[in-house]
Amino acid sequence: MLDFEVITFDVEHGNCHVLKTPNNQYIMIDAGRTEDFSPAELLHNQWGVEKLKWLTITHHDADHIADISSIDELTPPTILERPSLTDQQLTELYPDGFSAPLEVFLEFQKRFRTPCPPMDDPSRDWGGVQFATFNNNLIDLESPDMNDLGVVTFAHYMGWVFIFPGDLEKQGWLKLIEKEQFREWLGRVDIFIASHHGREAGYCEEIFRYCKPRLTIISVKSSSETSLTDEYTGLSRGLRVRNRKTGLSNTRYALATRTDGAIKVLIDGEIDTGCLKGFLY
């Protein structure tokens, strides 16, 4: 059995996670970038990736779709998953108008007209990785907000579970934990990607009645953007993390891209216990 790799890129104020399955399929969750760094360019130019098997856009905010043009040109996905919303619904959710990246994304998504098949379809071979996705619908929410309509993805491999919640806020969390299956997945989470860049808006105390992660990862630009790193640190059980640059390792409870850079989590299938090693990429 081979490795499962999960990389959280440092895209400052944005989100971009790349998952490499044991059978060498590439999945991207969100498509953030910076002015001088494109994850799609790195995947294509340095890793030789010509196509993404799957691209999940958790929701339509600009910082989650900024790299779409490069993805379209260099690593186009076979399957695109995103919240199912009409142009009229998006107009209502973005009353101040569409961002430039959203305009590009709306053109891009026109090529994906057929319904997105579920990631957990048993006929789909992810090399031993299991996935589950959840999201709220407009009619589920009293005050619909784009962040609370986002796609939440769970990934499981060799006993280790990750959650990628996008920018889900409290209203969205509370609605999702009404679902028994969602609560079951939440209770198994080891690696918690903090919602909404670790901001207070994405924090929901109630979910930690079920979720006791080993490590929290925060994708964020500066310390002024988040004030809850200490809270997430206190809610995590801790995991040994190695800094690739220095070779030093210690127990960490929360990692943030603003201080730790890009973060790579490796589950090594050659180790029977499913030993997980986290380290800066």
HUGI-V107133 format. One record per backbone hydrogen bond with DSSP energy under -0.5 kcal/mol. NH is the residue of the N-H (numbers start at 1). CO is the residue of the C=O. E is the energy in kcal/mol with one decimal. If there is no record, write none. Layout:
<<NH/CO/E> <NH/CO/E>>
//
This chain:
<<4/267/-1.8> <5/20/-2.1> <6/265/-2.5> <7/18/-2.7> <8/263/-3.0> <9/7/-0.7> <9/16/-2.2> <11/9/-1.3> <14/12/-1.6> <15/63/-1.3> <17/29/-2.0> <18/7/-2.3> <19/27/-3.2> <20/5/-2.5> <20/18/-0.5> <21/19/-0.6> <21/25/-2.5> <24/21/-2.0> <27/19/-2.6> <27/25/-0.5> <28/54/-2.3> <29/17/-2.9> <30/28/-0.6> <30/56/-3.4> <31/64/-3.2> <32/15/-2.7> <34/37/-2.3> <42/38/-2.0> <43/39/-2.8> <44/40/-2.4> <45/41/-3.1> <46/42/-2.1> <47/42/-1.4> <48/44/-0.6> <49/43/-2.7> <50/48/-0.5> <52/76/-0.9> <53/26/-2.3> <54/26/-1.3> <55/79/-2.3> <56/28/-2.9> <57/55/-0.6> <57/81/-3.1> <58/56/-0.7> <64/61/-1.8> <65/62/-1.4> <66/62/-0.7> <67/31/-3.1> <68/65/-1.6> <71/67/-2.3> <72/68/-3.0> <73/69/-1.8> <74/70/-3.1> <75/70/-0.6> <75/71/-1.4> <78/52/-2.0> <79/53/-0.8> <81/55/-3.1> <83/57/-0.5> <85/83/-1.2> <90/86/-2.5> <91/87/-2.3> <92/88/-1.8> <93/89/-2.0> <94/90/-2.0> <97/94/-2.1> <103/99/-2.0> <104/100/-1.9> <105/101/-2.5> <106/102/-2.6> <107/103/-1.3> <108/104/-2.3> <109/105/-2.8> <110/107/-0.8> <111/108/-1.3> <112/109/-1.8> <113/111/-0.7> <121/118/-1.5> <124/121/-2.3> <126/124/-0.8> <129/126/-1.1> <130/156/-2.7> <132/154/-1.7> <134/152/-2.2> <140/137/-1.7> <141/137/-0.7> <141/138/-1.2> <148/145/-0.6> <149/145/-0.6> <149/146/-1.3> <150/147/-1.1> <151/58/-1.6> <152/134/-3.2> <153/164/-2.1> <154/132/-3.0> <155/162/-1.8> <156/130/-2.9> <157/160/-2.4> <160/157/-2.1> <162/155/-2.7> <163/191/-1.7> <164/153/-2.8> <165/193/-0.6> <168/165/-1.7> <170/201/-1.0> <172/169/-0.5> <173/169/-2.5> <174/170/-2.8> <175/171/-1.6> <176/172/-2.1> <177/173/-2.4> <178/175/-1.0> <179/176/-2.2> <183/179/-2.2> <184/180/-2.2> <185/181/-2.1> <186/182/-2.7> <187/183/-2.1> <188/185/-1.6> <189/186/-1.3> <190/161/-2.9> <191/161/-2.3> <192/190/-0.6> <192/215/-2.8> <193/163/-1.6> <193/191/-0.6> <194/192/-0.8> <194/217/-2.6> <196/166/-2.0> <197/194/-0.7> <198/195/-1.4> <199/196/-1.9> <202/199/-1.0> <203/200/-1.4> <207/204/-1.1> <208/204/-0.5> <208/205/-1.2> <209/206/-1.6> <210/207/-1.6> <211/207/-2.1> <212/210/-0.5> <214/190/-2.1> <215/190/-2.1> <216/253/-1.9> <217/192/-2.5> <218/255/-2.8> <220/218/-0.8> <225/222/-1.7> <226/223/-0.8> <228/198/-0.7> <232/228/-2.3> <233/229/-2.4> <234/230/-2.1> <235/231/-1.1> <236/232/-0.8> <236/233/-0.8> <237/213/-2.5> <238/214/-2.4> <239/252/-2.1> <241/250/-3.0> <242/278/-3.4> <243/248/-3.2> <244/242/-0.7> <247/243/-3.2> <250/241/-2.1> <252/239/-2.8> <255/216/-2.7> <257/218/-2.4> <259/256/-1.4> <260/256/-3.3> <261/257/-1.5> <263/8/-2.3> <264/279/-2.6> <265/6/-3.0> <266/277/-2.4> <267/4/-2.5> <268/266/-0.7> <268/275/-1.5> <269/267/-0.8> <271/268/-1.8> <272/270/-0.6> <274/271/-2.3> <277/266/-2.4> <278/240/-1.0> <279/264/-2.7> <280/242/-1.1> <281/262/-2.0>>
//
